[in-house]
Amino acid sequence: MAIDPVCKMEVDEMTAQFKTEYEGKTYYFCAPGCKKSFDREPDKYLTE
């Protein structure tokens, strides 16, 4: 299981509908809103 970097929920990598690549790593999201927030400001969520 991966952790959504925005809301901290667990996300199953095998069934995740929302994901993005950033600096060579794949991040998984529970919902499109979390993905959109991350895509807008990824460093904000990676440094928290």
N, CA, C and O atoms as a printed pandas DataFrame, in Angstrom:
     atom_number atom_name residue_name chain_id  residue_number  x_coord  y_coord  z_coord
0              1         N          MET        A               1    0.837   -1.190    0.000
1              2        CA          MET        A               1    0.000    0.000    0.000
2              3         C          MET        A               1    0.882    1.254    0.000
3              4         O          MET        A               1    1.924    1.318    0.653
4              5         N          ALA        A               2    0.425    2.218   -0.743
5              6        CA          ALA        A               2    1.100    3.517   -0.782
6              7         C          ALA        A               2    0.309    4.499    0.082
7              8         O          ALA        A               2   -0.855    4.259    0.402
8              9         N          ILE        A               3    0.941    5.585    0.449
9             10        CA          ILE        A               3    0.273    6.640    1.214
10            11         C          ILE        A               3    0.078    7.849    0.300
11            12         O          ILE        A               3    1.030    8.364   -0.287
12            13         N          ASP        A               4   -1.165    8.286    0.195
13            14        CA          ASP        A               4   -1.476    9.502   -0.566
14            15         C          ASP        A               4   -0.734   10.659    0.114
15            16         O          ASP        A               4   -0.986   10.937    1.286
16            17         N          PRO        A               5    0.181   11.343   -0.600
17            18        CA          PRO        A               5    0.969   12.402    0.040
18            19         C          PRO        A               5    0.148   13.632    0.439
19            20         O          PRO        A               5    0.617   14.464    1.216
20            21         N          VAL        A               6   -1.060   13.749   -0.083
21            22        CA          VAL        A               6   -1.885   14.913    0.234
22            23         C          VAL        A               6   -2.731   14.669    1.484
23            24         O          VAL        A               6   -2.675   15.453    2.431
24            25         N          CYS        A               7   -3.516   13.587    1.494
25            26        CA          CYS        A               7   -4.444   13.348    2.610
26            27         C          CYS        A               7   -3.983   12.237    3.552
27            28         O          CYS        A               7   -4.616   11.984    4.578
28            29         N          LYS        A               8   -2.879   11.575    3.201
29            30        CA          LYS        A               8   -2.268   10.523    4.029
30            31         C          LYS        A               8   -3.087    9.224    4.105
31            32         O          LYS        A               8   -2.825    8.389    4.971
32            33         N          MET        A               9   -4.056    9.045    3.227
33            34        CA          MET        A               9   -4.817    7.789    3.199
34            35         C          MET        A               9   -3.991    6.703    2.526
35            36         O          MET        A               9   -3.114    6.992    1.711
36            37         N          GLU        A              10   -4.277    5.444    2.874
37            38        CA          GLU        A              10   -3.627    4.330    2.191
38            39         C          GLU        A              10   -4.289    4.124    0.832
39            40         O          GLU        A              10   -5.510    4.204    0.701
40            41         N          VAL        A              11   -3.458    3.856   -0.178
41            42        CA          VAL        A              11   -3.935    3.647   -1.541
42            43         C          VAL        A              11   -3.275    2.386   -2.078
43            44         O          VAL        A              11   -2.059    2.229   -1.972
44            45         N          ASP        A              12   -4.059    1.495   -2.649
45            46        CA          ASP        A              12   -3.529    0.269   -3.238
46            47         C          ASP        A              12   -2.944    0.605   -4.609
47            48         O          ASP        A              12   -3.662    1.046   -5.506
48            49         N          GLU        A              13   -1.643    0.393   -4.764
49            50        CA          GLU        A              13   -0.972    0.734   -6.035
50            51         C          GLU        A              13   -1.545   -0.046   -7.214
51            52         O          GLU        A              13   -1.543    0.447   -8.342
52            53         N          MET        A              14   -2.029   -1.249   -6.965
53            54        CA          MET        A              14   -2.530   -2.100   -8.048
54            55         C          MET        A              14   -3.872   -1.612   -8.600
55            56         O          MET        A              14   -4.181   -1.859   -9.765
56            57         N          THR        A              15   -4.664   -0.931   -7.791
57            58        CA          THR        A              15   -5.999   -0.506   -8.227
58            59         C          THR        A              15   -6.169    1.011   -8.267
59            60         O          THR        A              15   -7.244    1.502   -8.611
60            61         N          ALA        A              16   -5.129    1.751   -7.923
61            62        CA          ALA        A              16   -5.233    3.217   -7.883
62            63         C          ALA        A              16   -5.574    3.778   -9.262
63            64         O          ALA        A              16   -4.929    3.454  -10.260
64            65         N          GLN        A              17   -6.586    4.615   -9.295
65            66        CA          GLN        A              17   -6.985    5.261  -10.548
66            67         C          GLN        A              17   -6.193    6.537  -10.800
67            68         O          GLN        A              17   -6.070    6.982  -11.941
68            69         N          PHE        A              18   -5.660    7.120   -9.739
69            70        CA          PHE        A              18   -4.997    8.414   -9.855
70            71         C          PHE        A              18   -3.545    8.291   -9.404
71            72         O          PHE        A              18   -3.262    7.912   -8.267
72            73         N          LYS        A              19   -2.631    8.620  -10.315
73            74        CA          LYS        A              19   -1.210    8.583   -9.979
74            75         C          LYS        A              19   -0.478    9.598  -10.827
75            76         O          LYS        A              19   -0.969   10.046  -11.864
76            77         N          THR        A              20    0.704    9.950  -10.364
77            78        CA          THR        A              20    1.525   10.905  -11.108
78            79         C          THR        A              20    2.993   10.563  -10.885
79            80         O          THR        A              20    3.358    9.997   -9.855
80            81         N          GLU        A              21    3.817   10.906  -11.843
81            82        CA          GLU        A              21    5.265   10.735  -11.738
82            83         C          GLU        A              21    5.866   12.084  -11.379
83            84         O          GLU        A              21    5.527   13.106  -11.975
84            85         N          TYR        A              22    6.765   12.075  -10.396
85            86        CA          TYR        A              22    7.460   13.312  -10.024
86            87         C          TYR        A              22    8.875   12.957   -9.608
87            88         O          TYR        A              22    9.083   12.162   -8.692
88            89         N          GLU        A              23    9.840   13.549  -10.283
89            90        CA          GLU        A              23   11.263   13.319  -10.024
90            91         C          GLU        A              23   11.598   11.825   -9.973
91            92         O          GLU        A              23   12.339   11.373   -9.100
92            93         N          GLY        A              24   11.043   11.070  -10.918
93            94        CA          GLY        A              24   11.371    9.665  -11.056
94            95         C          GLY        A              24   10.640    8.717  -10.113
95            96         O          GLY        A              24   10.919    7.518  -10.110
96            97         N          LYS        A              25    9.714    9.231   -9.319
97            98        CA          LYS        A              25    8.966    8.389   -8.393
98            99         C          LYS        A              25    7.475    8.495   -8.694
99           100         O          LYS        A              25    6.991    9.564   -9.067
100          101         N          THR        A              26    6.748    7.396   -8.533
101          102        CA          THR        A              26    5.307    7.397   -8.743
102          103         C          THR        A              26    4.596    7.631   -7.416
103          104         O          THR        A              26    4.907    6.992   -6.411
104          105         N          TYR        A              27    3.648    8.545   -7.426
105          106        CA          TYR        A              27    2.826    8.840   -6.254
106          107         C          TYR        A              27    1.389    8.468   -6.585
107          108         O          TYR        A              27    0.917    8.701   -7.698
108          109         N          TYR        A              28    0.700    7.889   -5.612
109          110        CA          TYR        A              28   -0.662    7.405   -5.798
110          111         C          TYR        A              28   -1.622    8.215   -4.946
111          112         O          TYR        A              28   -1.285    8.645   -3.843
112          113         N          PHE        A              29   -2.836    8.419   -5.477
113          114        CA          PHE        A              29   -3.817    9.281   -4.821
114          115         C          PHE        A              29   -5.166    8.583   -4.716
115          116         O          PHE        A              29   -5.520    7.747   -5.547
116          117         N          CYS        A              30   -5.914    8.948   -3.669
117          118        CA          CYS        A              30   -7.219    8.341   -3.430
118          119         C          CYS        A              30   -8.306    8.979   -4.290
119          120         O          CYS        A              30   -9.334    8.355   -4.550
120          121         N          ALA        A              31   -8.088   10.203   -4.730
121          122        CA          ALA        A              31   -9.127   10.942   -5.454
122          123         C          ALA        A              31   -8.487   11.960   -6.400
123          124         O          ALA        A              31   -7.328   12.336   -6.224
124          125         N          PRO        A              32   -9.245   12.400   -7.399
125          126        CA          PRO        A              32   -8.683   13.366   -8.358
126          127         C          PRO        A              32   -8.304   14.696   -7.721
127          128         O          PRO        A              32   -7.371   15.355   -8.178
128          129         N          GLY        A              33   -9.014   15.097   -6.673
129          130        CA          GLY        A              33   -8.677   16.365   -6.007
130          131         C          GLY        A              33   -7.304   16.329   -5.367
131          132         O          GLY        A              33   -6.565   17.313   -5.409
132          133         N          CYS        A              34   -6.960   15.185   -4.768
133          134        CA          CYS        A              34   -5.628   15.048   -4.161
134          135         C          CYS        A              34   -4.551   15.103   -5.231
135          136         O          CYS        A              34   -3.523   15.754   -5.047
136          137         N          LYS        A              35   -4.779   14.425   -6.346
137          138        CA          LYS        A              35   -3.803   14.439   -7.441
138          139         C          LYS        A              35   -3.624   15.856   -7.978
139          140         O          LYS        A              35   -2.502   16.293   -8.234
140          141         N          LYS        A              36   -4.721   16.560   -8.144
141          142        CA          LYS        A              36   -4.663   17.928   -8.669
142          143         C          LYS        A              36   -3.880   18.843   -7.724
143          144         O          LYS        A              36   -3.063   19.649   -8.169
144          145         N          SER        A              37   -4.129   18.716   -6.430
145          146        CA          SER        A              37   -3.403   19.528   -5.441
146          147         C          SER        A              37   -1.909   19.229   -5.486
147          148         O          SER        A              37   -1.085   20.143   -5.452
148          149         N          PHE        A              38   -1.561   17.932   -5.563
149          150        CA          PHE        A              38   -0.154   17.530   -5.613
150          151         C          PHE        A              38    0.504   18.046   -6.890
151          152         O          PHE        A              38    1.604   18.597   -6.848
152          153         N          ASP        A              39   -0.175   17.864   -8.031
153          154        CA          ASP        A              39    0.399   18.301   -9.308
154          155         C          ASP        A              39    0.649   19.804   -9.332
155          156         O          ASP        A              39    1.573   20.268  -10.001
156          157         N          ARG        A              40   -0.154   20.558   -8.617
157          158        CA          ARG        A              40   -0.009   22.013   -8.569
158          159         C          ARG        A              40    1.196   22.424   -7.731
159          160         O          ARG        A              40    1.928   23.339   -8.109
160          161         N          GLU        A              41    1.414   21.742   -6.568
161          162        CA          GLU        A              41    2.495   22.101   -5.652
162          163         C          GLU        A              41    3.122   20.870   -5.022
163          164         O          GLU        A              41    2.980   20.673   -3.815
164          165         N          PRO        A              42    3.809   20.033   -5.790
165          166        CA          PRO        A              42    4.331   18.769   -5.221
166          167         C          PRO        A              42    5.290   18.964   -4.055
167          168         O          PRO        A              42    5.253   18.193   -3.095
168          169         N          ASP        A              43    6.133   19.960   -4.117
169          170        CA          ASP        A              43    7.117   20.145   -3.042
170          171         C          ASP        A              43    6.459   20.477   -1.708
171          172         O          ASP        A              43    6.995   20.148   -0.649
172          173         N          LYS        A              44    5.313   21.119   -1.756
173          174        CA          LYS        A              44    4.576   21.440   -0.523
174          175         C          LYS        A              44    4.220   20.169    0.225
175          176         O          LYS        A              44    4.334   20.115    1.449
176          177         N          TYR        A              45    3.789   19.141   -0.504
177          178        CA          TYR        A              45    3.340   17.904    0.135
178          179         C          TYR        A              45    4.480   16.947    0.476
179          180         O          TYR        A              45    4.333   16.087    1.344
180          181         N          LEU        A              46    5.600   17.094   -0.196
181          182        CA          LEU        A              46    6.736   16.211    0.061
182          183         C          LEU        A              46    7.598   16.710    1.214
183          184         O          LEU        A              46    8.397   15.950    1.760
184          185         N          THR        A              47    7.448   17.970    1.590
185          186        CA          THR        A              47    8.268   18.508    2.691
186          187         C          THR        A              47    7.500   18.585    4.001
187          188         O          THR        A              47    8.087   18.875    5.044
188          189         N          GLU        A              48    6.197   18.331    3.966
189          190        CA          GLU        A              48    5.394   18.394    5.195
190          191         C          GLU        A              48    5.667   17.202    6.086
191          192         O          GLU        A              48    5.080   17.088    7.162
